[in-house]
Structure formats: structure tokens, C-alpha cells
Amino acid sequence: MAELKSQTPSQVVDVLGRVCPYPLVLTKKTLEKAPAGTLVKVLCDAPASAEDTIPKYCEKQGFAYESIKLEDKGYWEIYIQKP
């Protein structure tokens, strides 16, 4: 499978400026409504969400994910593929 970040996401969830639990809640809502095969890109600047809660949620659900920290911009891009 190609890297998720090299694919075009179907949806973008912008949770910049939001703190826990909102990034995870909004990501979950988007993925629950999305059809199988959907690629979602999450923009997140909350370290706890980007490094802990969202990856743990993806692992628990069996979703493929890729997290890229953009140091120069101060946020993460998290690509999540719903199986």
C-alpha cells in the first residue's frame, strides 16, 4: 500500500486550536459517518491528541494511520484510512 500521505484525502478535519477531547471526538464522528475506504486528513495542534488519543483510537479500531509532525508549522497532519 502506498503511503497514506501521498494520497488525496476524501475529507479534512481541522481541529487546530482545539484541546482534548474535541480533536478525538470530531475525528471519531467524521470516521463513523465515512464509508469504508475513506481517507481522512486531520490537522491537529494538540500534542496529547496527535501523539496519544487519536493514534490509540486508530489502533483500537484497526484503522491504518500515518502521523506527520510539521515542525515549522507547529501542528500534525494525521492521515487515517477507514478499512
BAZA-908370 format. One record per residue: x negated, y, z negated of N, C-alpha, C, O in turn; residue number from 1; residue in three letters. Coordinates in nm, 3 decimals, m for minus. Each point is the difference from the previous one (the first is absolute). Example, Ala and Ser with C-alpha at 12.3 -4.5 7.8 and 13.67 -1.06 7.14 Angstrom:
# residues 2
n_east  n_north  n_up  ca_east  ca_north  ca_up  c_east  c_north  c_up  o_east  o_north  o_up  k  r
m1.319  m0.569  m0.780  0.089  0.119  0.000  m0.090  0.120  0.000  m0.104  m0.002  m0.066  1  ALA;
0.139  0.107  0.138  m0.082  0.119  m0.006  0.077  0.109  m0.073  m0.051  0.111  m0.017  2  SER;
This chain:
# residues 83
n_east  n_north  n_up  ca_east  ca_north  ca_up  c_east  c_north  c_up  o_east  o_north  o_up  k  r
m0.084  m0.118  0.000  0.084  0.118  0.000  m0.089  0.125  0.000  m0.101  0.006  m0.070  1  MET;
0.140  0.092  0.149  m0.074  0.124  0.007  0.012  0.075  m0.133  0.091  m0.024  m0.079  2  ALA;
m0.185  0.114  0.058  0.008  0.081  m0.121  0.131  0.077  0.000  0.042  0.051  0.104  3  GLU;
0.021  m0.044  m0.218  0.128  0.070  m0.008  m0.014  0.147  0.033  0.088  0.058  0.064  4  LEU;
m0.200  0.004  m0.107  m0.017  0.143  0.024  m0.015  0.035  0.148  0.017  0.115  0.038  5  LYS;
m0.049  m0.214  0.045  m0.016  0.026  0.143  0.133  m0.008  0.074  0.007  0.031  0.119  6  SER;
0.099  m0.072  m0.189  0.132  m0.010  0.062  0.082  0.125  m0.031  m0.029  0.073  m0.095  7  GLN;
0.132  m0.049  0.176  0.086  0.115  m0.022  0.112  m0.038  m0.097  0.077  m0.092  0.028  8  THR;
m0.068  0.162  m0.141  0.105  m0.035  m0.096  0.139  0.037  0.050  0.017  0.098  0.073  9  PRO;
0.083  m0.178  m0.114  0.139  0.028  0.035  0.053  0.115  m0.083  0.082  0.079  0.047  10  SER;
m0.130  m0.070  m0.171  0.047  0.103  m0.091  m0.117  0.052  m0.082  m0.097  m0.072  m0.025  11  GLN;
0.108  0.199  m0.018  m0.099  0.059  m0.088  0.073  0.045  m0.126  0.100  0.071  0.007  12  VAL;
m0.152  m0.112  m0.121  0.057  0.040  m0.129  m0.100  0.097  m0.063  m0.110  m0.040  m0.039  13  VAL;
0.149  0.165  0.028  m0.088  0.103  m0.055  0.036  0.022  m0.147  0.103  0.061  m0.031  14  ASP;
m0.187  m0.110  m0.059  0.023  0.017  m0.143  m0.110  0.088  m0.062  m0.029  m0.010  m0.119  15  VAL;
m0.031  0.094  0.202  m0.104  0.091  m0.049  0.061  0.094  m0.104  0.108  0.056  0.021  16  LEU;
m0.178  m0.039  m0.132  0.049  0.088  m0.105  0.094  m0.068  m0.099  0.040  0.061  m0.099  17  GLY;
m0.005  m0.186  0.125  0.089  m0.073  m0.090  m0.083  m0.087  m0.093  m0.106  m0.050  0.038  18  ARG;
0.154  0.032  m0.159  m0.069  m0.085  m0.097  0.085  m0.122  m0.031  0.120  m0.004  0.031  19  VAL;
m0.184  m0.096  m0.093  0.072  m0.123  m0.036  0.128  0.033  m0.075  0.001  0.089  m0.084  20  CYS;
0.104  m0.158  0.113  0.012  m0.118  0.087  0.045  0.031  0.142  0.024  m0.093  0.077  21  PRO;
m0.011  0.222  m0.040  0.060  0.034  0.129  m0.069  m0.057  0.123  0.070  m0.047  0.090  22  TYR;
m0.203  0.047  m0.080  m0.061  m0.059  0.119  0.042  m0.146  0.021  0.031  m0.040  0.113  23  PRO;
m0.032  m0.039  m0.219  0.039  m0.140  0.012  0.149  m0.014  0.030  0.038  m0.080  0.085  24  LEU;
0.045  0.156  m0.154  0.145  m0.007  0.021  0.036  0.034  0.145  0.078  m0.071  0.062  25  VAL;
m0.134  0.179  m0.010  0.031  0.041  0.138  m0.055  m0.099  0.102  0.063  m0.025  0.103  26  LEU;
m0.180  m0.032  m0.131  m0.058  m0.101  0.088  0.087  m0.125  0.001  0.030  m0.055  0.106  27  THR;
0.013  0.010  m0.224  0.086  m0.119  m0.010  0.131  0.021  0.075  0.043  m0.089  0.073  28  LYS;
0.020  0.205  m0.091  0.128  0.028  0.067  m0.016  m0.005  0.152  0.085  m0.055  0.070  29  LYS;
m0.194  0.112  m0.021  m0.024  0.001  0.144  m0.019  m0.143  0.051  0.057  m0.037  0.103  30  THR;
m0.137  m0.043  m0.173  m0.028  m0.136  0.044  0.123  m0.090  m0.012  0.018  m0.090  0.083  31  LEU;
0.065  0.112  m0.183  0.121  m0.082  m0.015  0.095  0.021  0.117  0.068  m0.094  0.043  32  GLU;
m0.061  0.216  0.008  0.091  0.033  0.111  m0.059  m0.038  0.136  0.073  m0.014  0.098  33  LYS;
m0.203  m0.002  m0.093  m0.069  m0.023  0.128  0.017  m0.144  0.047  0.001  m0.093  m0.080  34  ALA;
0.011  0.075  0.212  0.007  m0.136  0.054  m0.137  m0.069  m0.007  m0.103  0.067  m0.014  35  PRO;
0.103  m0.198  0.024  m0.125  m0.077  m0.002  m0.092  0.048  0.112  0.045  0.035  0.109  36  ALA;
m0.173  m0.033  m0.138  m0.098  0.042  0.099  m0.031  0.148  m0.002  m0.090  0.046  0.071  37  GLY;
0.163  0.029  m0.151  m0.020  0.145  m0.008  m0.134  0.033  m0.063  m0.041  m0.062  m0.098  38  THR;
m0.026  0.161  0.155  m0.125  0.052  m0.057  0.030  0.137  m0.057  0.044  0.090  0.072  39  LEU;
m0.069  m0.074  m0.201  0.026  0.127  m0.069  m0.132  0.059  m0.045  m0.087  m0.070  m0.052  40  VAL;
0.072  0.200  0.073  m0.119  0.073  m0.045  0.043  0.088  m0.116  0.091  0.082  0.013  41  LYS;
m0.158  m0.099  m0.127  0.031  0.079  m0.119  m0.114  0.098  m0.024  m0.116  m0.038  m0.005  42  VAL;
0.151  0.165  m0.010  m0.097  0.103  m0.034  0.015  0.028  m0.148  0.106  0.045  m0.044  43  LEU;
m0.210  m0.071  m0.034  0.011  0.006  m0.145  m0.125  0.064  m0.062  m0.112  m0.037  0.035  44  CYS;
0.132  0.132  m0.127  m0.114  0.061  m0.067  m0.001  m0.030  m0.150  m0.075  0.063  m0.076  45  ASP;
0.156  m0.157  0.033  0.002  m0.042  m0.141  m0.088  m0.124  m0.014  0.038  m0.108  0.047  46  ALA;
m0.155  0.120  m0.111  m0.092  m0.113  m0.009  0.061  m0.127  m0.058  m0.025  m0.109  0.051  47  PRO;
0.106  0.121  m0.155  0.059  m0.119  m0.062  0.090  m0.074  0.099  0.000  m0.123  0.004  48  ALA;
0.075  0.197  0.074  0.089  m0.062  0.098  m0.080  m0.062  0.115  0.025  m0.114  0.040  49  SER;
m0.119  0.190  0.012  m0.077  m0.044  0.118  m0.092  m0.116  m0.030  m0.022  m0.085  0.086  50  ALA;
m0.033  0.079  m0.207  m0.099  m0.102  m0.032  0.056  m0.115  m0.083  m0.065  m0.104  m0.014  51  GLU;
0.185  0.121  m0.041  0.052  m0.101  m0.091  0.142  m0.046  0.034  0.019  m0.113  0.046  52  ASP;
0.079  0.199  m0.067  0.139  m0.046  0.009  0.044  m0.039  0.141  0.067  m0.101  0.016  53  THR;
m0.103  0.178  0.086  0.043  m0.034  0.136  m0.071  m0.127  0.049  0.067  m0.088  0.054  54  ILE;
m0.202  0.075  m0.070  m0.064  m0.127  0.040  0.055  m0.122  m0.075  0.018  m0.106  0.060  55  PRO;
0.008  0.120  m0.190  0.055  m0.113  m0.076  0.138  m0.038  0.051  0.032  m0.119  0.011  56  LYS;
0.050  0.219  0.021  0.132  m0.027  0.056  m0.013  m0.076  0.133  0.072  m0.097  0.023  57  TYR;
m0.162  0.141  0.063  m0.020  m0.065  0.130  m0.043  m0.146  m0.018  0.051  m0.089  0.068  58  CYS;
m0.145  0.066  m0.158  m0.047  m0.137  m0.024  0.113  m0.089  m0.052  0.015  m0.114  0.042  59  GLU;
0.064  0.168  m0.133  0.111  m0.075  m0.059  0.105  m0.037  0.107  0.058  m0.108  m0.003  60  LYS;
m0.036  0.201  0.097  0.100  m0.021  0.105  m0.056  m0.078  0.119  0.076  m0.043  0.087  61  GLN;
m0.207  0.025  m0.082  m0.061  m0.069  0.113  m0.017  0.088  0.123  m0.007  m0.051  0.112  62  GLY;
0.002  0.183  m0.132  m0.018  0.093  0.111  m0.149  0.019  0.027  m0.081  0.007  m0.092  63  PHE;
0.046  0.000  0.219  m0.137  0.035  0.037  m0.015  0.150  m0.021  0.090  0.076  0.034  64  ALA;
m0.203  m0.034  m0.090  m0.019  0.144  m0.018  m0.148  0.035  0.014  m0.088  m0.084  m0.014  65  TYR;
0.066  0.210  0.043  m0.135  0.053  0.016  0.001  0.140  m0.057  0.084  0.083  0.037  66  GLU;
m0.175  m0.055  m0.126  m0.005  0.131  m0.065  m0.130  0.070  0.038  m0.108  m0.056  m0.014  67  SER;
0.120  0.179  0.061  m0.116  0.078  0.040  0.001  0.129  m0.079  0.096  0.077  0.006  68  ILE;
m0.204  m0.053  m0.081  m0.010  0.126  m0.075  m0.068  0.102  0.088  m0.112  m0.022  0.048  69  LYS;
0.180  0.133  m0.025  m0.057  0.109  0.079  m0.061  0.101  m0.096  0.068  0.092  m0.046  70  LEU;
m0.194  m0.110  0.015  m0.069  0.083  m0.098  0.010  0.149  0.032  0.023  0.083  m0.089  71  GLU;
m0.040  m0.050  0.216  0.000  0.142  0.038  0.137  0.065  m0.014  0.010  0.121  m0.017  72  ASP;
0.097  m0.202  0.022  0.135  0.055  m0.011  0.060  m0.021  m0.139  0.098  0.065  m0.035  73  LYS;
m0.158  m0.154  m0.043  0.046  m0.019  m0.137  0.124  m0.087  m0.015  0.071  0.011  m0.099  74  GLY;
m0.045  m0.096  0.198  0.113  m0.092  m0.013  m0.028  m0.131  0.071  m0.100  m0.015  0.070  75  TYR;
0.191  m0.080  m0.088  m0.012  m0.132  0.061  0.102  m0.015  0.110  0.108  0.059  m0.004  76  TRP;
m0.144  m0.138  0.103  0.094  m0.048  0.101  0.013  m0.149  m0.029  m0.099  m0.074  0.005  77  GLU;
0.220  0.029  m0.033  0.023  m0.141  m0.029  0.090  m0.054  0.109  0.113  0.046  0.018  78  ILE;
m0.164  m0.144  0.056  0.076  m0.062  0.108  0.058  m0.131  m0.053  m0.074  m0.085  m0.050  79  TYR;
0.205  0.069  0.062  0.066  m0.120  m0.052  0.082  m0.064  0.112  0.084  0.065  0.063  80  ILE;
m0.110  m0.193  m0.040  0.073  m0.077  0.102  0.099  m0.092  m0.069  m0.038  m0.086  m0.079  81  GLN;
0.167  0.105  0.111  0.102  m0.089  m0.056  0.007  m0.124  0.086  0.017  0.010  0.122  82  LYS;
m0.031  m0.129  m0.183  0.001  m0.123  0.080  0.138  m0.032  0.058  0.016  m0.100  0.070  83  PRO;
